[in-house]
Amino acid sequence: MSEPKGKISLPRNKTKGRMTIRDIAKLAGVSQPVISAVLNNNYKSVKVAKATRKRIQDIVKEHGYYRNASATALSTGKTGYIGFLLSDVVHDGFSNHYYLQPLTAIERVCRKRGYGLHVSTCNLSDIESFVVPEKVGNRCVDGFILAGPMHAGILEELEEFGIPAVCIGMTFESAQTIPSISSDTVGGWLKVYKYLSSLGHQNVAMAIPQTPWNVRIFDLARKRLMLDESTRDMNIISVSIPERGSEYEAAQPAIEKILNIPEATRPTAVIGSDQFCVAAYPAILKCGLKCPEDMSIVSSCDSVLVERFYPAITSLHWNMFDIGKAATELLLDHVINNEKMGVELSQDNFPCSLVVRDSAAPPPAK
């Protein structure tokens, strides 16, 4: 069947994957800058009516057009990709539920805004090969979202490459360097302390790696405790666990260390990551105690691990999906629309909630 007179058409079998912006402009009856604005979702310099956008998007979809990444990079100076870098010290890597939530949000925002996503773990030794792959020979991303404890040298490398970055969760290294999007960590810990205090716990252990940022947050939380009458007399003890290695394996020695503390100040509750907590439960049993009757456990991170465990573990729920979304929007607004991005745009007030389950109870009577 022939096309109606006056309608411009390109045979689908000849155009699929090989159309140019000029072809789309012909079909849509608009200029090439208008097509470029729609494809790049950038309407700052060129205003495009909603109906025109829809017509162009329908044409692109119908003819299977896709942009040539190399040509786009040459013409715009942009690659069309951002990267998500997860520190290689994160326990369980990408199967860690805490970081899987923001990654889901990052992918959705990228897809919605027409951007691709590269995902990798990294350390200081391989950051350069990720930014400029040997086989590509030039920069492969327009910006980074960083997650987990990052070596200060990684931030220096990114600055040297001139690549913008946003950090999910603040660290000591990133706090004064790049914008960070995080929860109200101190407020979250205080919720746990207040809950345990309401159950009657006076001595509580925090099993955490002694990173500079953790130490700083721990000190801030203890100072805040002193200001509240309900928690003023609590004794919060920091129990160090390794920054690298498995937190599952760190649980047994940490529980043994806690039980060696003199009875008068021995913690009757312990707070740790979800991985730590699921291993702390059998460690407590192995030491001849019961949970929660003799020792309560609370996870600093809510996940499927602690939700499905028996007994289900009381946990802090951080809104990591929204944090990932906010970080991606901030980065892409800068990359695509050249909007301002600096450390002053950091947010550390995303709320968290305490999910009460079965792993915490009043301490044993003395």
N, C-alpha and C positions, 0 to 999 in steps of 0.2 A: 504494500500500500504506500502511495507517495505521500509526502508530507504536505500539509496545507501550504498554499502559495504565500511567499513572503517570510516563511519561518526558516531560519538558518539551522542546518542540522549537520552533525558530523557522525559518520557511521560508528556505532559503538565498538565494533570489533577492531576498528583502526585507531580509535582514540584511547581505549582503556589503558591507563597507566602511562600514556604518552602525550596527553594533552598539555598544552602550554597555557599560560595566563592569557595570552592573546586569543586562543581558541575560546576560552571561557568568556572573555570579554565580548567576543562576537556573538556568542549564543545568548548572553544576558543583555546585550545592547548597552553596555556601559564601558567606561574607560578602564585601562589596566590598573591605574592606581586604586580604583574602587575595588577591583578584584583582590589586589594585594592587601588592602585594608581588611577585607572580610576574611581572607585566608589566615592573616596574622592576628586577627581579633584586635586590631589597633585602629581606633577611630578618633585619635587625637588630631591628626592632621587632615584626615578625610572623613567627612560626615556621610553616613550611608543610612538611608531610610530602612526601617524594619522590613518592609515588603521587598525591597531590593536585596537585602541580606538573605531573606528566605529564598528568593528566586535563584540567587547565586549558589547558595548551599544545596538546593535541590539539583541544580545542574551538575555541581561537583559530585554529588552522590550518584546521580544517574549515570554519569560517564566514567565513574571509577577513577577520577583524577587523584593523584597524589603528588606532593611536592618533591622535587629532587633535592635531597638534603645538601649535596655539595653545592648546587647552584644557589640554594637559599642562603647557605653560609657565606658564599662569595658576594652575593648581592646585598645582604643585610648585615653581615658580620656576626650573625647568630647561627647556632647549630640546630636549634629547635629541640634541644634536649637539656634536661638538668640531671644531676646525679644525686643519689641518696647513698651516703657513706655511713656505715655502721662500724664503730670501733671494734677491732678484733679482740678486745678484752671482755666484750659482753658475753656473759654466760649463755649458752645455747644458741648464740648467733641469731639468725633470722627466724628460728622457731621460738624465740623468746617472745611471749605474748605481749609484753610491755612495749616492744618495738614493732611488733607486727601490726598493732592497731594504727599507729600513725602512718606506717607504710601503705596501708589500705587507703587511707585518706589522701596521701600524696599522689598515689596512682590515679585516683578518681578525679582530683583537681587537674592533674596534668592532661588526662584524657579530655576533660570538659573544655580545657583551654587550648587544645591542639598541640600539646607538647609531649615529647617522648621522655622516657625515664630510664636512666642507667642505674643499676643497683649493685653495690659491692660492699664487702667488708674492707677495712684498710688499716694500715699502720704507717708510721713515718717512712719506712723503707720503700713502700710501693705507691705512695701518693702520686709521684711524678708520672709513673707509667699509666696510672688511671686517668689522669688529666690529659696527658698527651701520649696515647698509645703508639708504640713503635711502628705498627703497620699502617697507622693512619697518618702520622707525621704532623698533625696539627691538633689544636684544641678540640675536644669532642663534646664538651658541655658548656652551657652558658652560666651555670651556677650550681651550688651544692646545698643540700640539706644534710647537716651532720647530726649524728646521734651517738650517745655513749661517751665515755671519757676519751677526750681527744688530746693528744700530745700537742703542746704549744707550737712545736715545729711544723705541724700540719697546717695550722692557721697561718704561720709565716710563709709556708710554701704557696698557699692559695693567694695570699696577698701579693706575693712576688709574681704569680701568674696573672694577677688582676682579675681573679674570678670571685664574684660575690658569694657569700654563704650565710645561711641562717642555721642556728643551732636549736635542736629540740632538747629542752632541759638544759639548765645552766650548769656550767662547770667553772672551776676556778680560772682555767685558761681562757675560756670564751667570754666570761662575764663582762670584761671591759674592752673586748675586741670586735665582736660581731653581734648582731641582734640575736637574742635568744627568746624562745617561746617556751614557757614552762608553767607548771602548777605552783600553787602556794605550798611549797614543800614544808616550810616551818609550820604553817597552819595545819597541814595534814598530820604531821607528827604530834602536834598538840592535841588533836582529836583523839589519837590513840592513847596518849598519856592520860587525858581526862577520862576516857572510857575505863581504862584499867584502874585509875584512882577510884572511880565510882564503884568498882567491884571490890575495892579494898586493898589493891596492890600498892605497896610503898616502895619496893625495890624492883626495878625493871632493867633488863639488859637490852642493849641495842647491838645486834651483830652486823657490823658494816665494815667495808674496806676503809682504811684510814686515808682516803684521798683528801687533798686540801679542801675541796668543796664540801665533802661530807663532814669534815671536822668543823668547818665554818658553820654549816647548817646546824650541826649538833650543838655547838656553843650558843647559837642564837636561840634555839629551841629551849635549852636549859635556862637561859636568861628570862625567856618569856614565862617559863614555869614559875619562876620566883614571884612574878607579878600577880599570879592567880591564887587566891586563898585555897582553892580546892586541890591544887597541885604543888603548893609551896614546899611541902615536906617530902615530896617524892625524891627518891635517890635513883638517878638514871646513870647506869654504868655502861660505858662503851666497851664492847668486846670485839677486838680486831679480827677480821678474817682477810685472807689474801685477795688482792685486787684481781689477780689473774688466777686461772684454774677454776675448778668446779666448786660452786657453792654447796652442791650436794655433799661433797666430800668434806667441806669445811664445817658441817653441822656437828658431827660427832665430837671432834676436839673442842669446839666452842661450848657445847653443852657440858662436857667434862670440866672445862675451865670454870664455867659458872658454878657448878656443883662443888668446886674446891674453894669457893669464897666462903668465909666464916658465916655461920648460920644467921647471925644477927643482921647482916647486910646482904645475904644471899638473895638474888633475884627470884621472884616467884612467877615471873612472866618474861618472855623473850620476844623481841621484834626482829624480823629479818625478811629477806626477799622471799618470793614464792618458792623458789628452788630450795632455799635454806630451810624453810618451814616444813616442806614435805619430807625432808630428810631429818629434821629435828625431832619430829614425832617418834619415829622408831628409835632414835638415839636416846630420847627420854625413857622409853620403855626398856631399852637395853641397860640403862643405869638403875633399873628397879623402881622407877617412878611411873605415875600415870598422868595422862594429859586429857582434860585440863585440871583434874583434881589436885595434882601436886604442882604442876607447872603449866601455865597458859602460854599459848603461842599466837602471835598476830603477824600477818604478812603485810609488808610495806607496799605490796603490789597485788592487786586483784587479778586473777587469771583463771583459766579453765583448770589449771593444776590444783589450785586451792579450793575452787568451787566444787570439784568432783571428788576431792580427797575425803577420806573418812577418818576422823570427824572433819566435816567441812570447816575450813579455816577462816576466821574473822580477818578481814582485809581492808586496806585502803584502796578505794577505786579512784584512779586518776583518769580524767577525760582525755586520753591520749589521741583519740580520733580527731577531736576538735583542735587539739594542739598541732597535729600534723597538717590539718587543713589550713589553719591560720599561718603556719610557717611557709607553706607552699604558696598561698595567695600573696604573702608579703614578698617572697622571692620573685614570683612571676610578674607581679605588678612592677617590680624594678626592672626585670629583664625585658619584658615586652613593652611596657609603657614608660620606661625610664623614670618611674616614680622614686622618690627619695627613700633610701634605706640606710639606716645607721643604728648604732648601739642604743641610741635614745628611743628606738621603736621596740625595744625589748618588752616583753610582758611576762610577769611572774605571778599572775593572780588567777589563773584558771582554777576553779574550785574543785575540791575532791570530797568524797563522802566515805563514811565508814560503813562497811557491810558486815553486820554482826551475824556470826554463825555459831558453831559449836565448840570451837577450840579454846575459848576463854571462859573462865569461871572465877568466883572468889578464891583467894588463896587459902591453903589449909590453915585451920585454927592452930595457934601456938599454945 
